[in-house]
């Protein structure tokens, strides 16, 4: 996964559904991981969770090399 800048130059934020699809992990598992503090770092915007691509990439690299 590479960081994809948007037209505004900001980093793309993935929805939980997009992250679920990308990782092949159920949405419910991602919610559980968030509660347990073991998943990728997310940003809460109002009631919505968003996952910065760089945080997902860092989390994956830690899983690969940790």
C-alpha positions as CSV (number, residue, x, y, z in Angstrom):
1,X,0.0,0.0,0.0
2,X,1.4,3.4,-0.9
3,X,0.1,6.7,0.4
4,X,-2.2,8.2,-2.1
5,X,-2.5,12.0,-1.9
6,X,-5.9,13.3,-2.7
7,X,-6.5,16.3,-5.0
8,X,-6.1,18.5,-2.0
9,X,-2.7,17.0,-1.2
10,X,-3.9,15.4,2.0
11,X,-3.4,11.7,2.8
12,X,-6.2,9.5,1.9
13,X,-8.3,8.2,4.8
14,X,-9.8,4.7,4.5
15,X,-13.2,3.9,5.8
16,X,-13.5,0.8,8.0
17,X,-15.3,-1.0,5.1
18,X,-12.4,-0.1,2.7
19,X,-9.9,-1.4,5.2
20,X,-11.9,-4.5,5.8
21,X,-11.9,-5.2,2.0
22,X,-8.2,-4.4,1.7
23,X,-7.1,-6.7,4.5
24,X,-9.8,-9.4,4.0
25,X,-10.7,-9.0,7.6
26,X,-14.4,-8.7,8.8
27,X,-15.5,-5.2,9.9
28,X,-16.5,-6.6,13.3
29,X,-12.9,-7.8,13.8
30,X,-11.5,-4.4,13.0
31,X,-13.9,-2.9,15.6
32,X,-12.7,-5.5,18.2
33,X,-9.1,-4.8,17.4
34,X,-9.7,-1.1,17.9
35,X,-11.2,-1.7,21.4
36,X,-8.3,-4.0,22.2
37,X,-5.7,-1.6,20.9
38,X,-4.2,-4.1,18.5
39,X,-5.3,-2.8,15.1
40,X,-4.1,0.1,13.0
41,X,-4.4,3.6,14.4
42,X,-7.7,5.3,13.4
43,X,-9.0,8.8,13.6
44,X,-12.5,9.4,14.8
45,X,-14.3,12.1,12.9
46,X,-17.6,12.7,14.5
47,X,-19.1,9.2,14.6
48,X,-17.0,7.9,11.7
49,X,-13.7,6.1,11.9
50,X,-11.1,6.7,9.3
51,X,-7.7,5.0,8.9
52,X,-4.8,7.1,7.4
53,X,-3.0,5.0,4.8
54,X,0.3,5.7,6.5
55,X,-0.9,4.3,9.8
56,X,-2.2,1.2,8.1
57,X,1.2,0.8,6.3
58,X,3.1,1.3,9.5
59,X,1.0,-1.2,11.4
60,X,1.4,-3.8,8.6
61,X,5.2,-3.3,8.6
62,X,5.3,-3.8,12.3
63,X,3.4,-7.0,11.9
64,X,5.8,-8.2,9.2
65,X,9.0,-7.3,11.1
66,X,7.9,-7.5,14.7
